[in-house]
Amino acid sequence: MTDLAIPSSAEAIASLLRQASPVHLDLADDTPYGEWQAIGRFLVTIQQSPRSQFLLPKINFNGPLARHRPDLGHCWIWTAATNRFGYGKFSTGTRVLGAHRWIYTQIHGDLPSTTPLDHFACSNRPCVRPDHLKPVSMRENTLRSDTNPFAVNAARTHCANGHEFTEENTYWWYSADRVAPHRRCQTCAKRHNKNTDERRKRERAERRRSLQETS
């Protein structure tokens, strides 16, 4: 991205914010200038869009510090409508857009609709700060989730019966959709196969006895 003309002081950036719209901005006095600069750079870029006057008042620039990457600063929280998953959204009149995706594309350019945007820095779904987001594969986005069953299972170190998922004790395979790999405990699989073989032997023996008794 080419260099932009960023205001030279925090006061100038705050003035730009006030001129743009009544945005949510109540940063502490000791806020690093880098935070102000990030907001200023964002404003200079986003104001090129006719939707900026409508969207800026819906962003709280004083959100929590990024949980995974505090060096990337505070979250910019979407304060308006969210979808059932907690992501910000807004209507253009003809369709509903994801707030974080739309803002990301204004800064970094178009993004394929099938490419997920991961909140890698903060895991904060209402956050719309572009440098807290990055495009990832569907598989990576699934495995990084705090709530997705695939991710929850991937974080487990032992199976339900207490056997550790070591390299020797783990069997991996993909389902037909190939979204995420599946794993199975080898110890449990062997026990299951043994129990299945024994059950089938008993069933065959019972059928033979039943045939002998009826003959």
MODELLER restraints for C-alpha pairs under 7 A, 6 or more apart:
rsr = mdl.restraints
at = mdl.atoms
rsr.add(forms.Gaussian(group=physical.xy_distance, feature=features.Distance(at['CA:4:A'], at['CA:41:A']), mean=6.82, stdev=0.5))
rsr.add(forms.Gaussian(group=physical.xy_distance, feature=features.Distance(at['CA:6:A'], at['CA:37:A']), mean=7.00, stdev=0.5))
rsr.add(forms.Gaussian(group=physical.xy_distance, feature=features.Distance(at['CA:6:A'], at['CA:40:A']), mean=5.97, stdev=0.5))
rsr.add(forms.Gaussian(group=physical.xy_distance, feature=features.Distance(at['CA:6:A'], at['CA:41:A']), mean=5.85, stdev=0.5))
rsr.add(forms.Gaussian(group=physical.xy_distance, feature=features.Distance(at['CA:7:A'], at['CA:13:A']), mean=5.78, stdev=0.5))
rsr.add(forms.Gaussian(group=physical.xy_distance, feature=features.Distance(at['CA:7:A'], at['CA:40:A']), mean=6.77, stdev=0.5))
rsr.add(forms.Gaussian(group=physical.xy_distance, feature=features.Distance(at['CA:10:A'], at['CA:33:A']), mean=6.58, stdev=0.5))
rsr.add(forms.Gaussian(group=physical.xy_distance, feature=features.Distance(at['CA:10:A'], at['CA:36:A']), mean=5.69, stdev=0.5))
rsr.add(forms.Gaussian(group=physical.xy_distance, feature=features.Distance(at['CA:13:A'], at['CA:36:A']), mean=6.74, stdev=0.5))
rsr.add(forms.Gaussian(group=physical.xy_distance, feature=features.Distance(at['CA:13:A'], at['CA:40:A']), mean=5.61, stdev=0.5))
rsr.add(forms.Gaussian(group=physical.xy_distance, feature=features.Distance(at['CA:17:A'], at['CA:23:A']), mean=6.70, stdev=0.5))
rsr.add(forms.Gaussian(group=physical.xy_distance, feature=features.Distance(at['CA:20:A'], at['CA:53:A']), mean=6.62, stdev=0.5))
rsr.add(forms.Gaussian(group=physical.xy_distance, feature=features.Distance(at['CA:21:A'], at['CA:53:A']), mean=6.35, stdev=0.5))
rsr.add(forms.Gaussian(group=physical.xy_distance, feature=features.Distance(at['CA:21:A'], at['CA:56:A']), mean=6.66, stdev=0.5))
rsr.add(forms.Gaussian(group=physical.xy_distance, feature=features.Distance(at['CA:21:A'], at['CA:57:A']), mean=6.11, stdev=0.5))
rsr.add(forms.Gaussian(group=physical.xy_distance, feature=features.Distance(at['CA:22:A'], at['CA:57:A']), mean=5.69, stdev=0.5))
rsr.add(forms.Gaussian(group=physical.xy_distance, feature=features.Distance(at['CA:23:A'], at['CA:56:A']), mean=5.95, stdev=0.5))
rsr.add(forms.Gaussian(group=physical.xy_distance, feature=features.Distance(at['CA:23:A'], at['CA:57:A']), mean=4.28, stdev=0.5))
rsr.add(forms.Gaussian(group=physical.xy_distance, feature=features.Distance(at['CA:23:A'], at['CA:59:A']), mean=6.65, stdev=0.5))
rsr.add(forms.Gaussian(group=physical.xy_distance, feature=features.Distance(at['CA:23:A'], at['CA:60:A']), mean=6.99, stdev=0.5))
rsr.add(forms.Gaussian(group=physical.xy_distance, feature=features.Distance(at['CA:24:A'], at['CA:57:A']), mean=6.58, stdev=0.5))
rsr.add(forms.Gaussian(group=physical.xy_distance, feature=features.Distance(at['CA:24:A'], at['CA:59:A']), mean=6.32, stdev=0.5))
rsr.add(forms.Gaussian(group=physical.xy_distance, feature=features.Distance(at['CA:24:A'], at['CA:60:A']), mean=4.58, stdev=0.5))
rsr.add(forms.Gaussian(group=physical.xy_distance, feature=features.Distance(at['CA:24:A'], at['CA:61:A']), mean=6.20, stdev=0.5))
rsr.add(forms.Gaussian(group=physical.xy_distance, feature=features.Distance(at['CA:25:A'], at['CA:60:A']), mean=6.39, stdev=0.5))
rsr.add(forms.Gaussian(group=physical.xy_distance, feature=features.Distance(at['CA:25:A'], at['CA:61:A']), mean=5.65, stdev=0.5))
rsr.add(forms.Gaussian(group=physical.xy_distance, feature=features.Distance(at['CA:25:A'], at['CA:62:A']), mean=6.22, stdev=0.5))
rsr.add(forms.Gaussian(group=physical.xy_distance, feature=features.Distance(at['CA:26:A'], at['CA:62:A']), mean=6.42, stdev=0.5))
rsr.add(forms.Gaussian(group=physical.xy_distance, feature=features.Distance(at['CA:27:A'], at['CA:62:A']), mean=6.04, stdev=0.5))
rsr.add(forms.Gaussian(group=physical.xy_distance, feature=features.Distance(at['CA:35:A'], at['CA:73:A']), mean=6.64, stdev=0.5))
rsr.add(forms.Gaussian(group=physical.xy_distance, feature=features.Distance(at['CA:45:A'], at['CA:107:A']), mean=6.73, stdev=0.5))
rsr.add(forms.Gaussian(group=physical.xy_distance, feature=features.Distance(at['CA:46:A'], at['CA:52:A']), mean=6.06, stdev=0.5))
rsr.add(forms.Gaussian(group=physical.xy_distance, feature=features.Distance(at['CA:46:A'], at['CA:106:A']), mean=6.53, stdev=0.5))
rsr.add(forms.Gaussian(group=physical.xy_distance, feature=features.Distance(at['CA:58:A'], at['CA:78:A']), mean=5.80, stdev=0.5))
rsr.add(forms.Gaussian(group=physical.xy_distance, feature=features.Distance(at['CA:58:A'], at['CA:79:A']), mean=5.21, stdev=0.5))
rsr.add(forms.Gaussian(group=physical.xy_distance, feature=features.Distance(at['CA:58:A'], at['CA:80:A']), mean=5.69, stdev=0.5))
rsr.add(forms.Gaussian(group=physical.xy_distance, feature=features.Distance(at['CA:59:A'], at['CA:76:A']), mean=6.18, stdev=0.5))
rsr.add(forms.Gaussian(group=physical.xy_distance, feature=features.Distance(at['CA:59:A'], at['CA:77:A']), mean=5.48, stdev=0.5))
rsr.add(forms.Gaussian(group=physical.xy_distance, feature=features.Distance(at['CA:59:A'], at['CA:78:A']), mean=4.78, stdev=0.5))
rsr.add(forms.Gaussian(group=physical.xy_distance, feature=features.Distance(at['CA:59:A'], at['CA:79:A']), mean=5.90, stdev=0.5))
rsr.add(forms.Gaussian(group=physical.xy_distance, feature=features.Distance(at['CA:60:A'], at['CA:76:A']), mean=5.47, stdev=0.5))
rsr.add(forms.Gaussian(group=physical.xy_distance, feature=features.Distance(at['CA:60:A'], at['CA:77:A']), mean=4.95, stdev=0.5))
rsr.add(forms.Gaussian(group=physical.xy_distance, feature=features.Distance(at['CA:60:A'], at['CA:78:A']), mean=6.44, stdev=0.5))
rsr.add(forms.Gaussian(group=physical.xy_distance, feature=features.Distance(at['CA:60:A'], at['CA:79:A']), mean=6.70, stdev=0.5))
rsr.add(forms.Gaussian(group=physical.xy_distance, feature=features.Distance(at['CA:61:A'], at['CA:75:A']), mean=6.79, stdev=0.5))
rsr.add(forms.Gaussian(group=physical.xy_distance, feature=features.Distance(at['CA:61:A'], at['CA:76:A']), mean=4.44, stdev=0.5))
rsr.add(forms.Gaussian(group=physical.xy_distance, feature=features.Distance(at['CA:61:A'], at['CA:77:A']), mean=6.49, stdev=0.5))
rsr.add(forms.Gaussian(group=physical.xy_distance, feature=features.Distance(at['CA:62:A'], at['CA:74:A']), mean=6.39, stdev=0.5))
rsr.add(forms.Gaussian(group=physical.xy_distance, feature=features.Distance(at['CA:62:A'], at['CA:75:A']), mean=6.83, stdev=0.5))
rsr.add(forms.Gaussian(group=physical.xy_distance, feature=features.Distance(at['CA:62:A'], at['CA:76:A']), mean=6.39, stdev=0.5))
rsr.add(forms.Gaussian(group=physical.xy_distance, feature=features.Distance(at['CA:63:A'], at['CA:74:A']), mean=5.49, stdev=0.5))
rsr.add(forms.Gaussian(group=physical.xy_distance, feature=features.Distance(at['CA:63:A'], at['CA:75:A']), mean=4.62, stdev=0.5))
rsr.add(forms.Gaussian(group=physical.xy_distance, feature=features.Distance(at['CA:63:A'], at['CA:76:A']), mean=5.50, stdev=0.5))
rsr.add(forms.Gaussian(group=physical.xy_distance, feature=features.Distance(at['CA:63:A'], at['CA:77:A']), mean=5.78, stdev=0.5))
rsr.add(forms.Gaussian(group=physical.xy_distance, feature=features.Distance(at['CA:64:A'], at['CA:74:A']), mean=5.32, stdev=0.5))
rsr.add(forms.Gaussian(group=physical.xy_distance, feature=features.Distance(at['CA:64:A'], at['CA:75:A']), mean=5.54, stdev=0.5))
rsr.add(forms.Gaussian(group=physical.xy_distance, feature=features.Distance(at['CA:65:A'], at['CA:73:A']), mean=5.67, stdev=0.5))
rsr.add(forms.Gaussian(group=physical.xy_distance, feature=features.Distance(at['CA:65:A'], at['CA:74:A']), mean=4.10, stdev=0.5))
rsr.add(forms.Gaussian(group=physical.xy_distance, feature=features.Distance(at['CA:65:A'], at['CA:75:A']), mean=6.03, stdev=0.5))
rsr.add(forms.Gaussian(group=physical.xy_distance, feature=features.Distance(at['CA:66:A'], at['CA:72:A']), mean=6.69, stdev=0.5))
rsr.add(forms.Gaussian(group=physical.xy_distance, feature=features.Distance(at['CA:66:A'], at['CA:73:A']), mean=6.04, stdev=0.5))
rsr.add(forms.Gaussian(group=physical.xy_distance, feature=features.Distance(at['CA:66:A'], at['CA:74:A']), mean=5.61, stdev=0.5))
rsr.add(forms.Gaussian(group=physical.xy_distance, feature=features.Distance(at['CA:66:A'], at['CA:75:A']), mean=6.06, stdev=0.5))
rsr.add(forms.Gaussian(group=physical.xy_distance, feature=features.Distance(at['CA:66:A'], at['CA:121:A']), mean=5.73, stdev=0.5))
rsr.add(forms.Gaussian(group=physical.xy_distance, feature=features.Distance(at['CA:66:A'], at['CA:122:A']), mean=4.37, stdev=0.5))
rsr.add(forms.Gaussian(group=physical.xy_distance, feature=features.Distance(at['CA:67:A'], at['CA:121:A']), mean=6.57, stdev=0.5))
rsr.add(forms.Gaussian(group=physical.xy_distance, feature=features.Distance(at['CA:67:A'], at['CA:122:A']), mean=4.71, stdev=0.5))
rsr.add(forms.Gaussian(group=physical.xy_distance, feature=features.Distance(at['CA:68:A'], at['CA:121:A']), mean=5.02, stdev=0.5))
rsr.add(forms.Gaussian(group=physical.xy_distance, feature=features.Distance(at['CA:68:A'], at['CA:122:A']), mean=5.49, stdev=0.5))
rsr.add(forms.Gaussian(group=physical.xy_distance, feature=features.Distance(at['CA:69:A'], at['CA:121:A']), mean=4.88, stdev=0.5))
rsr.add(forms.Gaussian(group=physical.xy_distance, feature=features.Distance(at['CA:69:A'], at['CA:122:A']), mean=6.77, stdev=0.5))
rsr.add(forms.Gaussian(group=physical.xy_distance, feature=features.Distance(at['CA:75:A'], at['CA:127:A']), mean=5.54, stdev=0.5))
rsr.add(forms.Gaussian(group=physical.xy_distance, feature=features.Distance(at['CA:75:A'], at['CA:129:A']), mean=6.13, stdev=0.5))
rsr.add(forms.Gaussian(group=physical.xy_distance, feature=features.Distance(at['CA:76:A'], at['CA:127:A']), mean=5.17, stdev=0.5))
rsr.add(forms.Gaussian(group=physical.xy_distance, feature=features.Distance(at['CA:76:A'], at['CA:128:A']), mean=5.55, stdev=0.5))
rsr.add(forms.Gaussian(group=physical.xy_distance, feature=features.Distance(at['CA:76:A'], at['CA:129:A']), mean=5.19, stdev=0.5))
rsr.add(forms.Gaussian(group=physical.xy_distance, feature=features.Distance(at['CA:77:A'], at['CA:126:A']), mean=5.41, stdev=0.5))
rsr.add(forms.Gaussian(group=physical.xy_distance, feature=features.Distance(at['CA:77:A'], at['CA:127:A']), mean=4.53, stdev=0.5))
rsr.add(forms.Gaussian(group=physical.xy_distance, feature=features.Distance(at['CA:77:A'], at['CA:128:A']), mean=6.20, stdev=0.5))
rsr.add(forms.Gaussian(group=physical.xy_distance, feature=features.Distance(at['CA:78:A'], at['CA:88:A']), mean=5.79, stdev=0.5))
rsr.add(forms.Gaussian(group=physical.xy_distance, feature=features.Distance(at['CA:78:A'], at['CA:126:A']), mean=5.27, stdev=0.5))
rsr.add(forms.Gaussian(group=physical.xy_distance, feature=features.Distance(at['CA:78:A'], at['CA:127:A']), mean=6.09, stdev=0.5))
rsr.add(forms.Gaussian(group=physical.xy_distance, feature=features.Distance(at['CA:78:A'], at['CA:128:A']), mean=6.47, stdev=0.5))
rsr.add(forms.Gaussian(group=physical.xy_distance, feature=features.Distance(at['CA:80:A'], at['CA:88:A']), mean=6.94, stdev=0.5))
rsr.add(forms.Gaussian(group=physical.xy_distance, feature=features.Distance(at['CA:81:A'], at['CA:88:A']), mean=5.94, stdev=0.5))
rsr.add(forms.Gaussian(group=physical.xy_distance, feature=features.Distance(at['CA:81:A'], at['CA:89:A']), mean=5.73, stdev=0.5))
rsr.add(forms.Gaussian(group=physical.xy_distance, feature=features.Distance(at['CA:81:A'], at['CA:90:A']), mean=6.74, stdev=0.5))
rsr.add(forms.Gaussian(group=physical.xy_distance, feature=features.Distance(at['CA:82:A'], at['CA:88:A']), mean=4.22, stdev=0.5))
rsr.add(forms.Gaussian(group=physical.xy_distance, feature=features.Distance(at['CA:82:A'], at['CA:89:A']), mean=5.26, stdev=0.5))
rsr.add(forms.Gaussian(group=physical.xy_distance, feature=features.Distance(at['CA:83:A'], at['CA:89:A']), mean=6.52, stdev=0.5))
rsr.add(forms.Gaussian(group=physical.xy_distance, feature=features.Distance(at['CA:86:A'], at['CA:125:A']), mean=5.78, stdev=0.5))
rsr.add(forms.Gaussian(group=physical.xy_distance, feature=features.Distance(at['CA:86:A'], at['CA:126:A']), mean=6.20, stdev=0.5))
rsr.add(forms.Gaussian(group=physical.xy_distance, feature=features.Distance(at['CA:87:A'], at['CA:125:A']), mean=5.13, stdev=0.5))
rsr.add(forms.Gaussian(group=physical.xy_distance, feature=features.Distance(at['CA:87:A'], at['CA:126:A']), mean=5.05, stdev=0.5))
rsr.add(forms.Gaussian(group=physical.xy_distance, feature=features.Distance(at['CA:88:A'], at['CA:98:A']), mean=5.91, stdev=0.5))
rsr.add(forms.Gaussian(group=physical.xy_distance, feature=features.Distance(at['CA:88:A'], at['CA:99:A']), mean=4.99, stdev=0.5))
rsr.add(forms.Gaussian(group=physical.xy_distance, feature=features.Distance(at['CA:88:A'], at['CA:100:A']), mean=6.62, stdev=0.5))
rsr.add(forms.Gaussian(group=physical.xy_distance, feature=features.Distance(at['CA:88:A'], at['CA:126:A']), mean=5.47, stdev=0.5))
rsr.add(forms.Gaussian(group=physical.xy_distance, feature=features.Distance(at['CA:89:A'], at['CA:96:A']), mean=6.63, stdev=0.5))
rsr.add(forms.Gaussian(group=physical.xy_distance, feature=features.Distance(at['CA:89:A'], at['CA:97:A']), mean=5.55, stdev=0.5))
rsr.add(forms.Gaussian(group=physical.xy_distance, feature=features.Distance(at['CA:89:A'], at['CA:98:A']), mean=4.48, stdev=0.5))
rsr.add(forms.Gaussian(group=physical.xy_distance, feature=features.Distance(at['CA:89:A'], at['CA:99:A']), mean=4.78, stdev=0.5))
rsr.add(forms.Gaussian(group=physical.xy_distance, feature=features.Distance(at['CA:90:A'], at['CA:96:A']), mean=5.60, stdev=0.5))
rsr.add(forms.Gaussian(group=physical.xy_distance, feature=features.Distance(at['CA:90:A'], at['CA:97:A']), mean=5.57, stdev=0.5))
rsr.add(forms.Gaussian(group=physical.xy_distance, feature=features.Distance(at['CA:90:A'], at['CA:98:A']), mean=6.70, stdev=0.5))
rsr.add(forms.Gaussian(group=physical.xy_distance, feature=features.Distance(at['CA:90:A'], at['CA:99:A']), mean=6.40, stdev=0.5))
rsr.add(forms.Gaussian(group=physical.xy_distance, feature=features.Distance(at['CA:91:A'], at['CA:97:A']), mean=6.23, stdev=0.5))
rsr.add(forms.Gaussian(group=physical.xy_distance, feature=features.Distance(at['CA:99:A'], at['CA:128:A']), mean=6.77, stdev=0.5))
rsr.add(forms.Gaussian(group=physical.xy_distance, feature=features.Distance(at['CA:100:A'], at['CA:127:A']), mean=6.99, stdev=0.5))
rsr.add(forms.Gaussian(group=physical.xy_distance, feature=features.Distance(at['CA:100:A'], at['CA:128:A']), mean=4.38, stdev=0.5))
rsr.add(forms.Gaussian(group=physical.xy_distance, feature=features.Distance(at['CA:103:A'], at['CA:128:A']), mean=6.89, stdev=0.5))
rsr.add(forms.Gaussian(group=physical.xy_distance, feature=features.Distance(at['CA:104:A'], at['CA:130:A']), mean=5.17, stdev=0.5))
rsr.add(forms.Gaussian(group=physical.xy_distance, feature=features.Distance(at['CA:105:A'], at['CA:111:A']), mean=6.39, stdev=0.5))
rsr.add(forms.Gaussian(group=physical.xy_distance, feature=features.Distance(at['CA:115:A'], at['CA:135:A']), mean=6.40, stdev=0.5))
rsr.add(forms.Gaussian(group=physical.xy_distance, feature=features.Distance(at['CA:115:A'], at['CA:136:A']), mean=6.68, stdev=0.5))
rsr.add(forms.Gaussian(group=physical.xy_distance, feature=features.Distance(at['CA:115:A'], at['CA:137:A']), mean=6.53, stdev=0.5))
rsr.add(forms.Gaussian(group=physical.xy_distance, feature=features.Distance(at['CA:115:A'], at['CA:138:A']), mean=6.99, stdev=0.5))
rsr.add(forms.Gaussian(group=physical.xy_distance, feature=features.Distance(at['CA:116:A'], at['CA:135:A']), mean=5.81, stdev=0.5))
rsr.add(forms.Gaussian(group=physical.xy_distance, feature=features.Distance(at['CA:116:A'], at['CA:136:A']), mean=5.83, stdev=0.5))
rsr.add(forms.Gaussian(group=physical.xy_distance, feature=features.Distance(at['CA:116:A'], at['CA:137:A']), mean=6.60, stdev=0.5))
rsr.add(forms.Gaussian(group=physical.xy_distance, feature=features.Distance(at['CA:116:A'], at['CA:138:A']), mean=6.24, stdev=0.5))
rsr.add(forms.Gaussian(group=physical.xy_distance, feature=features.Distance(at['CA:116:A'], at['CA:141:A']), mean=6.80, stdev=0.5))
rsr.add(forms.Gaussian(group=physical.xy_distance, feature=features.Distance(at['CA:117:A'], at['CA:133:A']), mean=6.09, stdev=0.5))
rsr.add(forms.Gaussian(group=physical.xy_distance, feature=features.Distance(at['CA:117:A'], at['CA:134:A']), mean=5.46, stdev=0.5))
rsr.add(forms.Gaussian(group=physical.xy_distance, feature=features.Distance(at['CA:117:A'], at['CA:135:A']), mean=4.57, stdev=0.5))
rsr.add(forms.Gaussian(group=physical.xy_distance, feature=features.Distance(at['CA:117:A'], at['CA:136:A']), mean=6.23, stdev=0.5))
rsr.add(forms.Gaussian(group=physical.xy_distance, feature=features.Distance(at['CA:118:A'], at['CA:133:A']), mean=5.44, stdev=0.5))
rsr.add(forms.Gaussian(group=physical.xy_distance, feature=features.Distance(at['CA:118:A'], at['CA:134:A']), mean=5.41, stdev=0.5))
rsr.add(forms.Gaussian(group=physical.xy_distance, feature=features.Distance(at['CA:118:A'], at['CA:135:A']), mean=6.14, stdev=0.5))
rsr.add(forms.Gaussian(group=physical.xy_distance, feature=features.Distance(at['CA:118:A'], at['CA:136:A']), mean=6.42, stdev=0.5))
rsr.add(forms.Gaussian(group=physical.xy_distance, feature=features.Distance(at['CA:118:A'], at['CA:141:A']), mean=6.16, stdev=0.5))
rsr.add(forms.Gaussian(group=physical.xy_distance, feature=features.Distance(at['CA:119:A'], at['CA:125:A']), mean=6.98, stdev=0.5))
rsr.add(forms.Gaussian(group=physical.xy_distance, feature=features.Distance(at['CA:119:A'], at['CA:132:A']), mean=5.72, stdev=0.5))
rsr.add(forms.Gaussian(group=physical.xy_distance, feature=features.Distance(at['CA:119:A'], at['CA:133:A']), mean=4.73, stdev=0.5))
rsr.add(forms.Gaussian(group=physical.xy_distance, feature=features.Distance(at['CA:119:A'], at['CA:134:A']), mean=6.88, stdev=0.5))
rsr.add(forms.Gaussian(group=physical.xy_distance, feature=features.Distance(at['CA:120:A'], at['CA:132:A']), mean=6.26, stdev=0.5))
rsr.add(forms.Gaussian(group=physical.xy_distance, feature=features.Distance(at['CA:120:A'], at['CA:133:A']), mean=5.97, stdev=0.5))
rsr.add(forms.Gaussian(group=physical.xy_distance, feature=features.Distance(at['CA:120:A'], at['CA:134:A']), mean=6.79, stdev=0.5))
rsr.add(forms.Gaussian(group=physical.xy_distance, feature=features.Distance(at['CA:121:A'], at['CA:132:A']), mean=4.87, stdev=0.5))
rsr.add(forms.Gaussian(group=physical.xy_distance, feature=features.Distance(at['CA:121:A'], at['CA:133:A']), mean=6.92, stdev=0.5))
rsr.add(forms.Gaussian(group=physical.xy_distance, feature=features.Distance(at['CA:122:A'], at['CA:132:A']), mean=6.54, stdev=0.5))
rsr.add(forms.Gaussian(group=physical.xy_distance, feature=features.Distance(at['CA:139:A'], at['CA:179:A']), mean=5.46, stdev=0.5))
rsr.add(forms.Gaussian(group=physical.xy_distance, feature=features.Distance(at['CA:139:A'], at['CA:180:A']), mean=5.65, stdev=0.5))
rsr.add(forms.Gaussian(group=physical.xy_distance, feature=features.Distance(at['CA:142:A'], at['CA:148:A']), mean=6.59, stdev=0.5))
rsr.add(forms.Gaussian(group=physical.xy_distance, feature=features.Distance(at['CA:142:A'], at['CA:150:A']), mean=6.84, stdev=0.5))
rsr.add(forms.Gaussian(group=physical.xy_distance, feature=features.Distance(at['CA:142:A'], at['CA:151:A']), mean=6.37, stdev=0.5))
rsr.add(forms.Gaussian(group=physical.xy_distance, feature=features.Distance(at['CA:143:A'], at['CA:150:A']), mean=6.16, stdev=0.5))
rsr.add(forms.Gaussian(group=physical.xy_distance, feature=features.Distance(at['CA:143:A'], at['CA:151:A']), mean=4.25, stdev=0.5))
rsr.add(forms.Gaussian(group=physical.xy_distance, feature=features.Distance(at['CA:144:A'], at['CA:151:A']), mean=6.16, stdev=0.5))
rsr.add(forms.Gaussian(group=physical.xy_distance, feature=features.Distance(at['CA:145:A'], at['CA:151:A']), mean=5.80, stdev=0.5))
rsr.add(forms.Gaussian(group=physical.xy_distance, feature=features.Distance(at['CA:146:A'], at['CA:152:A']), mean=6.93, stdev=0.5))
rsr.add(forms.Gaussian(group=physical.xy_distance, feature=features.Distance(at['CA:157:A'], at['CA:164:A']), mean=5.94, stdev=0.5))
rsr.add(forms.Gaussian(group=physical.xy_distance, feature=features.Distance(at['CA:157:A'], at['CA:165:A']), mean=5.60, stdev=0.5))
rsr.add(forms.Gaussian(group=physical.xy_distance, feature=features.Distance(at['CA:158:A'], at['CA:164:A']), mean=4.22, stdev=0.5))
rsr.add(forms.Gaussian(group=physical.xy_distance, feature=features.Distance(at['CA:158:A'], at['CA:165:A']), mean=5.38, stdev=0.5))
rsr.add(forms.Gaussian(group=physical.xy_distance, feature=features.Distance(at['CA:159:A'], at['CA:165:A']), mean=6.91, stdev=0.5))
rsr.add(forms.Gaussian(group=physical.xy_distance, feature=features.Distance(at['CA:159:A'], at['CA:185:A']), mean=6.42, stdev=0.5))
rsr.add(forms.Gaussian(group=physical.xy_distance, feature=features.Distance(at['CA:165:A'], at['CA:185:A']), mean=6.61, stdev=0.5))
rsr.add(forms.Gaussian(group=physical.xy_distance, feature=features.Distance(at['CA:169:A'], at['CA:185:A']), mean=5.79, stdev=0.5))
rsr.add(forms.Gaussian(group=physical.xy_distance, feature=features.Distance(at['CA:169:A'], at['CA:186:A']), mean=4.88, stdev=0.5))
rsr.add(forms.Gaussian(group=physical.xy_distance, feature=features.Distance(at['CA:169:A'], at['CA:187:A']), mean=6.55, stdev=0.5))
rsr.add(forms.Gaussian(group=physical.xy_distance, feature=features.Distance(at['CA:170:A'], at['CA:183:A']), mean=6.35, stdev=0.5))
rsr.add(forms.Gaussian(group=physical.xy_distance, feature=features.Distance(at['CA:170:A'], at['CA:184:A']), mean=5.72, stdev=0.5))
rsr.add(forms.Gaussian(group=physical.xy_distance, feature=features.Distance(at['CA:170:A'], at['CA:185:A']), mean=5.12, stdev=0.5))
rsr.add(forms.Gaussian(group=physical.xy_distance, feature=features.Distance(at['CA:170:A'], at['CA:186:A']), mean=5.60, stdev=0.5))
rsr.add(forms.Gaussian(group=physical.xy_distance, feature=features.Distance(at['CA:171:A'], at['CA:183:A']), mean=5.35, stdev=0.5))
rsr.add(forms.Gaussian(group=physical.xy_distance, feature=features.Distance(at['CA:171:A'], at['CA:184:A']), mean=5.10, stdev=0.5))
rsr.add(forms.Gaussian(group=physical.xy_distance, feature=features.Distance(at['CA:171:A'], at['CA:185:A']), mean=6.44, stdev=0.5))
rsr.add(forms.Gaussian(group=physical.xy_distance, feature=features.Distance(at['CA:171:A'], at['CA:186:A']), mean=6.23, stdev=0.5))
rsr.add(forms.Gaussian(group=physical.xy_distance, feature=features.Distance(at['CA:172:A'], at['CA:181:A']), mean=6.56, stdev=0.5))
rsr.add(forms.Gaussian(group=physical.xy_distance, feature=features.Distance(at['CA:172:A'], at['CA:182:A']), mean=5.58, stdev=0.5))
rsr.add(forms.Gaussian(group=physical.xy_distance, feature=features.Distance(at['CA:172:A'], at['CA:183:A']), mean=4.39, stdev=0.5))
rsr.add(forms.Gaussian(group=physical.xy_distance, feature=features.Distance(at['CA:172:A'], at['CA:184:A']), mean=6.59, stdev=0.5))
rsr.add(forms.Gaussian(group=physical.xy_distance, feature=features.Distance(at['CA:173:A'], at['CA:181:A']), mean=5.70, stdev=0.5))
rsr.add(forms.Gaussian(group=physical.xy_distance, feature=features.Distance(at['CA:173:A'], at['CA:182:A']), mean=5.30, stdev=0.5))
rsr.add(forms.Gaussian(group=physical.xy_distance, feature=features.Distance(at['CA:173:A'], at['CA:183:A']), mean=6.37, stdev=0.5))
rsr.add(forms.Gaussian(group=physical.xy_distance, feature=features.Distance(at['CA:174:A'], at['CA:180:A']), mean=6.73, stdev=0.5))
rsr.add(forms.Gaussian(group=physical.xy_distance, feature=features.Distance(at['CA:174:A'], at['CA:181:A']), mean=4.75, stdev=0.5))
rsr.add(forms.Gaussian(group=physical.xy_distance, feature=features.Distance(at['CA:174:A'], at['CA:182:A']), mean=5.85, stdev=0.5))
